[in-house]
Amino acid sequence: MASSKILLITGVSSGFGRALAQEALAAGHTVVGTVRSAQAQSEFETLHARAVARVLDVTHFDAIDAVVAEIESGVGPIDVLVNNAGYGHEGVMEESSLEAMRQQFDVNVFGAVAMMKAVLPFMRARRRGHILNITSMGGHITMPGITYYCGSKFALEGISESLGKEVAPLGIAVTAVAPGSFRTDWAGRSMQRTPRAIADYDAIFDPIRQARVEKSGKQLGDPRKAARAMLVAIESETPPAHLLLGSDALGLVRGKLAAFEKEIAAWESVTISTDASES
């Protein structure tokens, strides 16, 4: 087995966070998980002697530094940060409030960035560490009706990739993990939905919502297998900058890249027409 590590995972009460925590504990690692209540803290810590929980809302940005510092001093050096806390917002953009967008970005983007900023000084001092940001295939491909969600995941993908280039010389790796459709609560209780109001969008939106409801709980992906795949990345000496999870994500992202390449080629003459002429 690879050497035992301390993993800090946000949002371990359900979904990918819980699955990864369980698999990491089984593999001999120590897991510090963030939860939203004292009851959830007690419940998580009954899983294993190496399961530690801290009550933290990742949108309480001012509290994060102190919690991370306490984990470093009280539990041990954080080897791996996994930014898993997040949720999905469903809603047509024109119908969805700016406040709904702010909430989506506060959790999915600002919370993740605040966590990264808190652990980086410690990882940088040790010249080692690994950050995994759970994004989504929705950070590569898009579909109508989850515009704010896709925007947040595109943002986290870009931040992850750029940060990875900043910290690689310091011995720190950053991996953006983009799952496809998995059997989690993402499309169920974890999703926030904006009420529908504009009939013009019914034809494009209603079939997608109906398909999502019908597939909930029957998705192709197995969260425990996703957790094992993440552990492979964590234990790799050369972890990837981007890791897709699921054959659906693979097919859709490859399709997106192929369509993008085709469009680039079709508009290439216009693209290069903007270069300054040689005198």
N, C-alpha and C positions, 0 to 999 in steps of 0.2 A: 504493500500500500504506500502511496505517496505520503509525505510528511504531514502530520496533523496541523491544521490551520484554524485560525479564529475568523469566522465569517460574521459580518454584520449585515443582516438582511432586513430591509424595511417591509412591513406588512406581512407578518407571518401567520396571520389568523386563518387564511384560506388561500386557495388558488396556487399559483406558482410559488409564492413565498412559503406556504406550508409544505408543499411537496419538496422544495429544495431543502428546507430545514430538516425534514425527516430523512432524506437521502444523505445529506451531509453528516448528520448525527450517526447514521448507520455506517458511514464510511470512516468514522473515527474523528471527525472534526468537532470543534466547539462552535455553537451557533448562538449569537446574540441577536434576538429578533425584536423589532419594534412592534408594539401593539397599541391599541387605542384606549384600553381601560385596565384597571387593576385586576378585574376578573379574568380578562384575556391573558394578563401577565401570569397569574397563578396557574391558569389552565395550560399555557405553553410550557411552563417550567416543570410540569409533571411529566412531560414527554420523556425526559432523560436527565441524567445528572449533569450533562454538558449542554443542556438547554437553558439559556439565560434570556430573560425578557426585560425590556425597558419600555415604559409608557412614553410614547412620543408621537405627536402629530407632525408630519413633515412640513405642514404649512405654518407651524409655529417656529418660524425661522430663527428667532432670537434664542430659542431653547436648545437648538441642535448642537452648538459648539460645546456647551457644558455637558450634555449627555455623552457625546463622543469622547471628550476628555476624561469623563468618569469611567467609561468602558476601558479606555487605554490604561488608566491607573489601577482600576479595580479588577478587571477581567484579564487584560493582556493586550499585546499589540494586535491591532486589526490588520489581518493579512489581506482580506477580501471584503470589499463593500459591494453589496448587491442592492441596487435601487429597483425595488420591485413594487413599492407602493404606488398605486395609480388606479384610475377608473376610466370608463368610457362614457362619453357624452353622445347621445343620439339626437339629432335634430338638423333640419334644413337650416343653412346659415342665415337666410333672410328672416327666418322665424325665431332664431335663437338670440338671446340677449348678449350684450357685451359682458355682463356680469357672469353669465354661464361660461363664457370663454375665459375670463379671468380665473374662475375657480378651476377650470380644466388645466390651465397652464400653471396655476399655483401648485397643484399636486404633481402633475406629470412632468413639469419642467423645473420650476423654481425650487420645489422641494428636493428634487434629485440633485440639482446644482448645489443647493445649500449643504446637502449631505457630502457631496464630493469636496467642497471647499473645506469642510470640517475635518475630513480624514487626510487630505493631501499633505498638510504640514508634517504629520506623523510618518506617513509613507515616504515622503521626500527625505526626511531626516534619516530613515533606515535604508533609503535607496532600494526599496522593494515594495511591492503591493500590486493589487489587481482590482480594478473597478469593473463591475458588470452592470450595465444599464438595460433593464428590460424595456424594450421599445415595442415594436409590433411590425407585422408585415405592412400595417397601415402607416409605417414610417418610410415605406418605399413605394407602395402602390396606394391608390385612393379609391374611394367609392362614395357616391352621393349619400348624404344623410348622417355622416360622421365627420363633417368637415373640421370642427374644432379638435376632435380626437386625432385625426390624421395630422393636423397642423402641429399639435403638441408632440407627436411622435417623430415627425420630420425634424422638428427642432432638436429633440433629444438625440436623434441620430447624428445630426450635424455637430452638436456640441461634443458628443462622444468621440467622433472621428478627429475633430480638431484638437481636443484635449489630449487624445492619445499621442498626437505628434508633439505636443508640448512636453509631455512627461516621459515619453519613451527613453530619452537620454538619461533620465533620472532613475531608471530601473522599474518604472511603473507601467503596467499595461492597462488598456481600456478596451472593453469589448461591448459592443451594442448587440444585444440578443433580441432577435425579431421573431417572435412566435407567429404561426398562422392561427387557425381555429383550434382551440383546445377545450376540453371539458372542464372549464372553470365557471365561476359565477359572473364572468365579464358581461355576458349578454343577459344575465338575469338580474339578481338583486344589486349587483355592483354597477349597473348602468343607470345613468341619469338621463331622463327623456324630456325634451321640450315638447309641449303640446302642439299639435298640428293646427294650422289656421288658414293657409293659403292653398286653395284647391288646385291651382296651376301645377303644384308639385306632386299631386297624388300619383300620377302615372309613373313617375320615376322613383318615388319614395316607397309607396305602399308595398310593392312586390318584394323589395329588399328587406323591409321590416318584417314582413310575413315569413320570408325564408329564414331570417335570423331567429325568429321566435320558434319556428318549427325545428331548427337544428340545435337549439339550446339543449345542452346535455347529451347530444348525440354527435358532437364534433369528432373529427378524425383524430385529433391529437390527444395523447395521454400525458397529463401533467407530470407523472412520476418519471416517464421516459424523458421528458423535457428536462427535468431536474438532473437526471443522470448525464444527459448531454452537456449541461452547464458544468457539471463536475469534471467532465473530460476537458473542457476549456480551461477551468480553473487549475487543473493539474498539469496542463501543457506548458512546456518551456517556451513555446512560441504561440501564444493564444491569438486567435483571429481578431481583427478590428471589428468585423461584422460576422454574426452567426445567425443564419436562418434556421428556424425549427419548424419542421413539418413539410410534407410533400406539397401541400397546397400553397404554402408560402414560396417554396422553391419554384413551382410552376408559374405563379402569378408574378413574381419578381422577375423571372427570366423573360416572361412575356412583356412586361413593362420595359425592360432594357432593350429588347428587340424592337419594340415599337418606337422607343426613343431614338435608337440608332437610325431607324428608317426615316423618322421625321428630321433628324439632323442632316441626313444625306439629301433629303428633298429640298431643304432650305439652305443648303451649304453656300450656294452662290450669293444669296442675300446676306448670310452671316459674314462672309469674307469681304463683302462689298463695303463694309464700314471701316476697313483699315485705311490709314492715311496713305495717300499716294506718295510714291518715291519722287523726289524732286530731280 
